[in-house]
Amino acid sequence: MRKPARRKCAHCREWFHPVREGQVVCSFECASAIGKKQTAKAREAAKARAVKCQRESEKEGRQRRAARRSELKPIRYWVQMTQRVFNDWRREMLLADGHGCISCGTKTAFAWHAGHYRTTAAAPQLRFNPDNVWLQCSACNVHKSGNIEAYRSALVDLIGEERVLALEQNNEIHPYTREELEGIRRHYSALRRALIKQREAA
């Protein structure tokens, strides 16, 4: 039988002649050292897996707790959150299109509001309807109670009498669900991000 060719020890890197097939170390001492190294590696790998599992478990726990907290929050909380997202998009979109206050026409307001033609208290079903929400200066929206007569006149010019009457005659009851509100938030958040991206690219 042909004698195995000499090779370098996997541990001490000295040359040696193997006495059996597959031998990679030159001595018992080197075999023991390699074994200890492999055991240490295996231990470290097991430790890393345990840490990873613990982190994943903690993350899942946090997600479960967050989901439970979300379920406990009343629907009005999600309505308010969604209204904020919608209003932010509507304000930025109208400003980008060059609109001013729908009631008084100013374009130099100290603060801009997303003013509802029919209020969210009177017509909650229209709170996310773009036809019902236009740019208003804080003076008209807050101090003049919406300056509603001027609002209506300008609204007719913008969208037409027929659509204004549709808003005024809409008295349907619309109970929002969490799922629906989440979809509305996602939709208008995406539109706002696209608007910001477009503005930055200009």
N, C-alpha and C positions, 0 to 999 in steps of 0.2 A: 504494500500500500504506500502511496506517495505521502511523504512527510508534509504536514501543513506548513505553508510559508510563514516566515517570521512576520510579526506585526507589532505595532506599538500598543502598549498597555493603555487601556481606557482611563486609568487613574494617574499613574506616575509618568506616562508617556515614554517609558523605556522600551527598547526593543526586546522581544522574547520569542521563543519558539513554542507555540501552543502544543499541548499534549492531547487535546481532544477537539473535536469539531465545535465551532461556536464559542471557543474560549476567548474572552476579550481582556482578561486581566492576567498579570504575570504571577501573582501570588495570593495567598489567603488574606494577607494584610490589605492588599489593594481591593480584593473582592469585598472585604468587610467595609472598607472606606466607601466604595461605590454603593454598597447596600445601604449604608447610613445616609449617604447623599440622596439616594432614591426615596428612602423612608421620609427624610426631611422634606423633599419635594412633594411627596404624596400628602404629607401632613399639612404643608402650606396650601396645596390645592384644595384639600378638604376644608381648611379654615376659610379660604376665599369663597368656596361654594356656600359655606354656612353663613358668612357675612352677607353674600348676595341674596340668599334665601330670606335672611332676616330683614334686609332692606326692602325686598319685594313684599314681604308680609306686612311690614310697617306701612308701606305705600298703599297696599290694598286696604289696610285698616283705616288709614286717613281718608281714602276715597269713600269707603263705606260710611264713615262718620259724616263726611261732607254731604253725601247723598241723603243721609237721615236728617241732617240739619236743613237741607233744602226742602225735604218733604214736610218738615214742620213749619216752614215759613208760610204765612198766609198768601193767598192769591194776589192781594193788593200790593204786596212787596214786589212780586214779579211784574205786575202791571206798571208800577212806578219805574222799575229798572228798564223795562222795555220802552216806556215813554221817553226816558232820558236818551236812550240810543236813537230812537226815531227822531226826536227833536233835534239832537246834535246833527244828524244827517240832513234834516230838512233845512235847518239854518244855514249850514255850510253850502248846500246845493243852491239855495236861493241867492246867497251872497255871491257865489261863484258865477251865477247867471246875471248878476248886475241888478238884482231887485233891491228896492228900498223898503221902507215901512209901507205896508199895504193901506194903512189908514191915513197917514199924513204925507207920505211920499219922501220923507227925509232919508238921506243916505249917509248921514253923519251922526248916528245915534251913539250915545255913551255905552249902551248895552243893547244887544239884540235878543229878542225872544221869539220862540216859535209860538205864534198866537193862534189859538183856535177860534174859528168863526162861531161855531156852536161849542160851548164849553164842555170839558170832559165830565162835569157834573150833570149837565143837561142832556148830553148825548154821548155817553161813553162808547157807544158803538162806532163813533166817528173819530175817536181819538188818534187812530193810526191812518186816517184817510188823507192823503196829500191835498185833495181839493179843499179840505176843511182846515188846513194848517199853513199859514203864511208868515212871512217875516214881519215882525212888528218892533218898533222902538219901545223901550221900557216906559216912556212917558204915556204912549197910547195904550199899551197893554195893561199897565198897572194903575197909573193915575187917572186915566180916562175910561176905565172899565172896558177896555177893548176898542173904544171909539167906534162902536159897532155900525153906526149909520154910514160913516165914511168907508169902513171895512166892506160893507155889503156893496156899495156903489162900485168900488174898485174891483171887487171879486166878480161882479157881473161883467165888467170890462175884460177881466182876465180869462174867465172860463165860460161865460155866457149865462143868460138867465135860466136856461133849462137845468144846468148842472147845479146852480145855486138853489133852485127850487127843490131839486132832488135831495140836497143836503137838508133843507128846511123841513121836508116832508118825511125824512127817514126817522121813524120812531121804533124800529125793530129792537128787540131785546137780544143782546149778544153776550152770553156768559163766556168769558175767555178761559181757556185751559192752560195749564203750565206748558204743555207740549206746543200749543199754538203760539204762545208768547215767546217760547224759545226759538221757534222758527222765524217769527217776526224779527227778533233781535239779531239772529244770524244774517238774515236778508239785508237789513239796513246797516249792520256793521260792515258787511262786505261792500255795500254801495259807498259807504263813507270812506273805507280804506282805498277803494278805487279812485274816489274823488281826490283824496289827499295825494295819492301816487301821481295822478294826472297833473295836479297843481305843482308838485315838486319837479316833474319832468318838463314843465313849460319854461 
